[in-house]
Amino acid sequence: MTPPLLLTLFERLRARAGDCGGISRGLAEILCETDGALAVGVYLRDYAGETLFLAGQHPEPSSSREDAPRLPAEDWDDPLCYCLHRGISASFSRIAELPESVRLISASSDIRSYAVHPIPGLDTGGMGCVLALYRDQPPGRQSACPYLCLYAGALLELARGHKQNDYALQSLEKEIRQLKQDTSRRQEAALAGDSPAIHSLRAAISRVSNSNAPLLITGETGTGKSLLARMVHMAGDRGGGPFLEINCGALTASLLESELFGHVKGAFSGAISHAKGLLRSADGGTVFLDEIGEMPPQLQVALLQVLQEHKVRPVGGARFYPVNMRIIAATNRDLDEAMRTKQFRRDLYHRLAVLKIHMPPLRERREDIPALCSLFLQRCCEKAGRPPLRFSPEAHLLLLGYAYPGNIRELESLIERAVNDSPPECTELGVETLASIAGGTRCLTLAHFRETQERWFIQQAMKLYDGDMQACSHALAVHPRTLRRRLTSLHID
């Protein structure tokens, strides 16, 4: 659930504020729309906190029954009461004998499953529960329900006279807005500048955003691959759906398998309940697989099957479930080399690289460095709560000539540390401050800069031609002996 869409839902719910019935009905209607439920009921504790009553019902607002038969709060056999007391969410698919709370909302024969979500109180314990009924399994996408239930709990407490919670309500709204702003500003930094590489990236986003085909993003660490993936997601038809991401190199093989494909209860030690997994939870949205080159070989086979058949089987399960999500993968590894060494499947690569975008390193788009420096310096000064700073001419040259092995991420970190390390009375960031942070690097001379760029360019050429000196020298339009001398003088292996 994206921050802009969540804010829209918050505004719709707050428009119903004033009384418990209006808030409850608004919550039921919104959840029915966003989660595709057959019906949604909202149960609230009474003022004594001893009983539950039905406060809102959907889809027929006229049938809202605030005087519905009350449920005893001690009825632990009813899953709604159980989940309320435990303060947990749960989904149920065994409907042979529907509990009383479910029958109060609907007696439809179309009910196949139902889910319970608590409405937490900010300082008075649990406020109540939301009960959603489905014709099929509950939706797997990232639901807005937990956020909306928390927001509704704050509104309900306000409606009951707990005015002191107005600050907490505003804080929640501020947190969502800050999340939206931070995402927007990070995306702005990812495409800052006016270089040919940036123009190419902007065109690529427009070209691939509305496609459902898998996308592979390549590039070095720190170039902004995850931000580009999110921008592609937000710009496309799936922008209103969830964007779920996972780092394939940060988890063990078994944990990564469970996180991606889900598992059934009892599939392994500790599997005390069913889990959908990211591929099913991203229904209507996007799954971003970062560091796909680190995925274990046995999981590559399973992912290939998902891409081919558009269905997934949970760990320990026998049933396949259809999935409706887009895969965006990213890697800083050389997948060509990984395929040659049998560490990455060639058939999976061709499935993932239907569409492909390469994120250039910062050294290949140095004309964008001034724009990035200005953006990061302004942002860091605002974050530190200090007046605007400027760079000295020598400091500017150092930033233009530095190699940036960590790319944009390193540039931003370098500037942020320089701002925080400079004294309060400072108005200009000098080369000494930046050089001490960048490992003692001083302003590069023209000769040193030219040498650095030449070394990198020759290394890339030799890599492209697999070390073939004759072919590489021909491509670079130099004599092989000249190329050998440059390799020796530049200390290139």
C-alpha positions in Angstrom: 0.0 0.0 0.0 1.6 3.2 -1.2 1.8 6.3 1.1 -0.3 8.6 -1.3 -3.1 6.0 -1.5 -3.0 5.5 2.2 -3.3 9.2 2.9 -6.3 9.3 0.6 -8.0 6.6 2.6 -7.1 8.4 5.8 -8.8 11.5 4.5 -11.9 9.5 3.6 -12.1 7.9 7.0 -11.5 11.2 8.8 -14.4 12.7 6.9 -16.7 10.3 8.8 -15.3 11.4 12.2 -17.7 12.6 14.9 -19.5 9.5 16.0 -18.7 5.9 16.4 -21.3 4.7 14.0 -20.1 6.9 11.2 -16.4 6.0 11.7 -17.3 2.3 11.8 -19.4 2.4 8.6 -16.7 4.4 6.8 -14.1 1.9 7.9 -16.3 -1.0 6.7 -16.9 0.6 3.3 -13.2 1.5 2.7 -12.0 -2.0 3.6 -14.6 -3.6 1.4 -13.4 -1.6 -1.6 -9.7 -2.0 -1.0 -9.7 -5.7 0.1 -12.5 -7.0 -2.1 -14.5 -8.5 0.8 -18.0 -9.7 0.4 -19.0 -7.9 3.6 -17.2 -6.2 6.5 -18.4 -5.8 10.0 -17.0 -3.6 12.8 -17.4 -4.8 16.4 -16.7 -2.3 19.2 -16.4 -2.7 23.0 -19.1 -0.9 24.9 -18.1 1.8 27.4 -17.7 -0.8 30.2 -15.4 -2.8 28.0 -17.3 -6.0 28.8 -19.3 -6.8 25.7 -19.1 -6.4 21.9 -21.7 -5.1 19.5 -22.0 -4.7 15.8 -21.4 -1.1 14.9 -21.0 -1.0 11.1 -21.9 -3.2 8.2 -21.3 -3.2 4.5 -22.3 -3.2 1.6 -25.8 -2.0 2.6 -25.3 1.1 4.8 -29.0 1.2 5.6 -28.7 -2.2 7.3 -26.1 -1.0 9.8 -27.2 -2.6 13.1 -25.9 -0.8 16.1 -28.6 -2.5 18.1 -27.5 -6.0 16.9 -27.4 -8.9 19.4 -24.4 -8.5 21.7 -21.6 -11.0 21.8 -20.3 -12.0 25.2 -16.7 -10.9 25.5 -15.9 -14.2 27.3 -16.9 -16.3 24.3 -13.4 -17.6 23.5 -14.8 -20.2 21.1 -15.7 -17.3 18.8 -12.5 -16.4 16.8 -13.5 -12.7 16.8 -13.6 -12.6 20.6 -10.4 -14.6 20.8 -8.5 -12.3 18.5 -9.8 -9.3 20.3 -8.5 -10.5 23.6 -5.2 -11.6 22.1 -4.8 -8.4 20.0 -3.9 -10.3 16.9 -5.0 -10.7 13.3 -6.0 -14.0 11.9 -7.5 -15.6 8.8 -9.8 -18.6 8.8 -10.8 -20.9 5.9 -12.8 -23.6 7.8 -16.4 -22.5 7.4 -18.3 -25.7 8.0 -19.7 -24.2 11.2 -19.7 -20.4 11.0 -19.4 -18.7 14.4 -22.1 -16.4 15.7 -20.1 -13.2 14.8 -19.9 -14.2 11.2 -23.6 -15.1 10.9 -24.5 -11.7 12.3 -23.0 -10.0 9.2 -24.1 -12.4 6.4 -25.7 -15.7 5.9 -24.5 -15.9 2.3 -23.5 -19.3 1.0 -20.7 -17.6 -1.0 -18.6 -17.1 2.2 -15.4 -19.2 1.8 -13.1 -17.5 4.3 -13.0 -14.7 6.8 -10.3 -12.6 8.5 -10.2 -10.7 11.8 -8.2 -7.6 12.5 -8.0 -5.8 15.9 -8.7 -2.1 16.3 -6.1 -1.0 18.8 -6.7 1.8 21.3 -4.0 4.3 21.8 -4.3 4.3 25.6 -7.4 2.4 26.6 -6.7 -1.1 25.4 -8.4 -2.8 22.4 -11.2 -0.8 20.9 -12.7 -3.7 18.9 -12.3 -5.8 15.8 -12.9 -5.8 12.1 -14.4 -8.9 10.6 -14.1 -9.3 6.8 -15.9 -12.1 4.8 -14.6 -13.3 1.4 -15.9 -15.3 -1.4 -12.4 -16.8 -1.9 -9.1 -16.7 0.1 -8.4 -13.2 1.7 -6.3 -11.0 -0.7 -2.6 -11.7 -0.6 -1.5 -8.1 -1.4 -0.1 -5.8 1.3 -3.4 -4.7 3.0 -4.1 -1.2 4.3 -6.2 -2.8 7.1 -3.6 -2.6 9.9 -3.0 1.1 9.2 -6.7 1.9 8.8 -7.6 0.0 12.0 -5.0 2.0 14.0 -6.2 5.3 12.5 -9.9 4.3 13.2 -9.0 3.5 16.8 -7.6 7.0 17.3 -10.7 8.5 15.7 -13.0 6.4 17.8 -11.3 7.5 21.0 -11.6 11.1 19.9 -15.3 10.5 19.3 -15.6 9.1 22.8 -14.1 12.2 24.3 -10.4 11.2 24.6 -9.2 14.6 23.2 -5.7 14.0 24.4 -5.2 11.5 21.6 -5.6 14.3 18.9 -1.8 14.7 19.1 -1.2 11.0 18.5 -3.6 11.1 15.5 -1.7 14.1 14.0 1.6 12.3 14.6 0.3 9.3 12.7 -0.7 11.5 9.8 2.6 13.3 9.9 4.5 10.0 9.8 2.7 8.9 6.7 3.3 12.3 5.0 7.0 12.1 6.0 7.3 8.7 4.4 5.8 10.0 1.2 8.1 13.0 1.3 11.2 11.0 1.9 10.4 8.6 -0.9 9.8 11.5 -3.3 13.0 13.2 -2.3 15.1 10.0 -2.7 13.6 9.5 -6.1 14.4 13.1 -7.0 18.1 12.4 -6.1 18.2 9.2 -8.2 17.4 11.1 -11.4 19.0 14.5 -10.6 21.1 16.0 -13.3 21.0 16.6 -17.1 23.4 14.1 -18.5 22.7 11.9 -21.5 22.6 8.9 -19.0 19.8 10.5 -17.0 17.8 11.4 -20.1 18.2 7.8 -21.1 17.0 6.5 -17.7 13.9 8.8 -17.8 13.0 7.5 -21.2 13.5 3.9 -20.0 11.1 4.4 -17.1 8.4 5.6 -19.5 9.1 2.7 -21.8 8.9 -0.1 -19.2 6.6 1.2 -16.5 3.3 0.0 -18.0 4.6 -3.4 -19.0 3.9 -6.5 -17.0 7.1 -8.2 -18.3 9.9 -8.9 -15.8 12.5 -6.2 -15.6 16.2 -6.6 -14.7 18.2 -3.6 -13.3 21.9 -3.9 -13.3 24.5 -1.6 -11.8 27.1 -1.1 -9.1 26.3 -0.7 -5.4 24.9 2.7 -4.5 23.7 3.7 -8.0 20.0 3.7 -6.9 18.7 0.4 -8.3 16.0 0.0 -5.6 14.8 3.6 -6.1 14.6 3.0 -9.9 12.5 -0.1 -9.3 10.1 1.8 -7.1 9.8 4.6 -9.6 9.0 2.1 -12.4 6.3 0.6 -10.1 4.8 4.0 -9.2 4.8 5.2 -12.8 2.9 2.1 -14.1 -0.6 0.6 -13.9 0.4 -1.3 -10.8 1.4 1.9 -8.9 -1.7 1.6 -6.7 -0.8 -1.9 -5.6 1.9 -3.1 -3.1 5.6 -2.8 -3.7 7.3 -5.6 -1.7 11.0 -6.0 -1.7 13.5 -8.5 -0.4 17.3 -8.9 -0.5 18.1 -12.3 -1.8 21.6 -12.2 -0.4 20.6 -11.3 3.2 18.6 -14.4 4.1 19.4 -18.1 4.3 18.1 -20.4 1.5 15.3 -21.9 3.7 14.2 -18.5 5.1 14.3 -16.9 1.6 12.2 -19.7 0.2 9.5 -19.3 3.0 9.5 -15.5 2.6 9.0 -15.7 -1.2 6.7 -18.7 -1.7 5.0 -18.9 1.7 4.5 -22.0 3.7 1.7 -24.1 5.2 1.3 -24.8 8.9 3.6 -27.5 10.1 5.9 -27.3 7.0 8.9 -26.9 9.3 9.8 -26.3 12.9 8.3 -23.0 13.9 5.6 -22.9 11.1 2.7 -22.4 13.5 0.4 -20.9 10.9 0.0 -20.5 7.2 2.0 -17.7 5.4 1.3 -16.5 1.9 4.7 -15.3 1.0 5.7 -12.1 -0.9 4.8 -13.5 -4.4 1.1 -14.0 -3.3 1.0 -11.0 -1.0 2.0 -8.6 -3.9 -1.3 -9.3 -5.7 -1.8 -6.5 -8.2 1.6 -5.0 -7.5 5.3 -5.6 -7.8 7.9 -7.8 -6.1 11.4 -6.4 -6.1 14.2 -9.0 -5.8 17.3 -7.2 -4.9 20.7 -8.9 -5.3 19.1 -11.6 -7.5 22.6 -12.9 -8.4 22.9 -14.2 -4.8 19.8 -16.4 -5.0 20.6 -20.1 -4.2 20.4 -22.4 -7.3 17.5 -24.5 -5.9 15.4 -21.4 -5.5 16.2 -20.2 -9.0 14.4 -23.3 -10.3 11.3 -22.5 -8.3 11.3 -18.8 -9.3 11.7 -19.8 -13.0 8.5 -22.0 -12.6 6.6 -19.0 -11.2 7.7 -16.8 -14.1 6.7 -19.5 -16.6 3.4 -20.7 -15.1 2.3 -17.6 -13.0 1.5 -19.8 -10.0 3.2 -20.7 -6.8 3.2 -23.6 -4.3 3.9 -22.8 -0.6 6.6 -24.7 1.2 5.2 -28.0 2.4 2.0 -27.5 0.4 0.5 -29.6 -2.4 -1.7 -26.9 -4.0 -0.6 -24.3 -6.5 -2.0 -20.7 -6.2 -2.2 -18.3 -9.1 -0.2 -15.1 -8.7 -0.7 -11.7 -10.3 2.4 -9.6 -9.7 5.3 -8.2 -11.6 8.9 -9.2 -10.9 11.6 -6.5 -10.9 15.1 -7.9 -10.1 18.4 -6.1 -9.5 22.0 -7.1 -9.2 25.5 -5.7 -9.0 27.0 -9.0 -10.0 28.2 -9.8 -13.5 25.5 -12.4 -14.4 27.4 -13.3 -17.6 30.3 -14.5 -15.5 27.9 -16.2 -13.0 26.2 -18.1 -15.9 29.6 -19.2 -17.2 30.5 -20.6 -13.8 27.0 -22.3 -13.4 26.1 -20.1 -10.4 23.2 -18.5 -12.2 20.7 -20.3 -14.5 20.8 -19.1 -18.1 17.1 -19.8 -18.6 16.2 -17.8 -15.5 18.3 -14.9 -16.7 16.5 -14.8 -20.0 13.1 -14.8 -18.2 14.2 -11.9 -15.9 15.8 -9.8 -18.6 12.8 -9.5 -20.9 13.3 -5.8 -20.1 16.6 -4.5 -18.9 17.9 -1.2 -17.6 21.5 -0.4 -16.6 22.2 2.1 -13.9 25.5 3.9 -14.8 28.0 4.6 -12.0 28.5 8.1 -10.9 31.9 8.4 -12.6 30.2 7.9 -16.0 27.9 10.8 -15.4 30.2 13.4 -13.8 28.3 16.2 -15.3 25.5 15.4 -12.8 27.7 15.7 -9.8 27.2 19.5 -9.3 23.4 19.1 -9.3 23.7 16.2 -6.9 26.1 18.1 -4.6 23.7 21.1 -4.4 20.7 18.9 -3.7 22.5 16.9 -1.0 24.1 20.0 0.6 20.7 21.8 0.9 19.0 18.6 2.2 21.7 17.9 4.8 21.7 21.5 6.1 17.9 21.4 6.5 18.2 18.0 8.3 20.9 19.4 10.6 18.9 22.5 11.3 21.6 24.9 10.3 21.9 27.8 7.8 22.8 27.0 4.2 26.4 26.2 3.4 28.5 26.4 0.2 31.5 24.5 -1.1 34.9 26.2 -1.6 36.2 26.1 -5.2 38.8 23.5 -4.2 36.2 21.4 -2.4 34.1 21.5 -5.5 37.0 20.2 -7.6 37.6 17.4 -5.2 34.0 16.3 -5.5 34.1 16.5 -9.3 37.3 14.4 -9.5 36.7 11.8 -6.7 36.2 8.2 -8.0 33.1 7.4 -5.8 33.3 3.6 -5.5 30.1 3.8 -3.5 28.4 6.0 -6.2 25.5 8.3 -5.2 25.1 6.7 -1.8 28.7 7.6 -1.0 28.4 11.1 -2.3 25.4 11.8 -0.1 27.1 10.2 3.0 30.2 12.2 2.4 28.4 15.5 2.3 26.2 14.7 5.3 29.2 13.8 7.4 31.0 17.0 6.2 28.0 19.1 7.2 27.7 17.5 10.7 31.5 17.7 11.3 31.8 21.4 10.4 31.6 24.0 13.3 28.4 25.9 13.8 29.9 29.2 12.7 31.2 27.7 9.4 29.7 29.1 6.2 31.8 27.2 3.7 32.9 23.6 3.4 36.6 23.4 2.6 38.6 20.8 1.0 40.3 19.8 4.3 37.0 18.7 5.8 35.9 16.7 2.7 39.4 15.2 2.2 39.6 13.9 5.8 36.2 12.1 5.3 37.1 10.8 1.9 40.2 9.0 3.2 42.7 11.9 2.8 42.0 12.4 -0.9 43.0 15.9 -2.1 41.8 17.8 -5.1 42.8 15.8 -8.2 45.1 17.4 -10.7 44.1 17.3 -14.4 46.9 14.7 -15.1 45.7 12.5 -12.2 42.1 12.8 -13.3 43.0 11.8 -16.9 45.0 8.9 -15.6 42.2 7.7 -13.4 39.7 7.8 -16.3 42.1 6.2 -18.7 42.8 3.3 -16.3 39.1 2.7 -15.9 38.4 2.8 -19.6 41.2 0.4 -20.5 40.0 -2.0 -17.8 36.5 -2.0 -19.2 37.8 -2.6 -22.8 40.0 -5.5 -21.7 37.1 -7.0 -19.8 34.8 -6.7 -22.9 37.3 -8.4 -25.1 38.2 -11.1 -22.5 41.8 -10.0 -22.3 42.4 -10.3 -26.1 45.2 -7.7 -26.5 45.0 -7.7 -30.4 41.2 -7.2 -30.5 41.3 -4.6 -27.7 44.0 -2.5 -29.3 42.2 -2.6 -32.6 39.0 -1.3 -30.9 40.9 1.4 -29.1 42.8 2.4 -32.3 46.3 2.0 -30.8 49.2 -0.3 -31.5 49.3 -3.5 -29.3 52.8 -2.4 -28.0 51.3 1.0 -27.0 48.5 -0.7 -25.2 51.0 -3.0 -23.3 53.0 0.0 -22.2 49.9 1.7 -20.9 48.8 -1.5 -19.0 52.2 -1.6 -17.4 52.4 2.2 -16.5 48.8 2.2 -15.1 49.5 -1.0 -13.1 46.6 -2.9 -14.8 46.8 -6.7 -14.4 
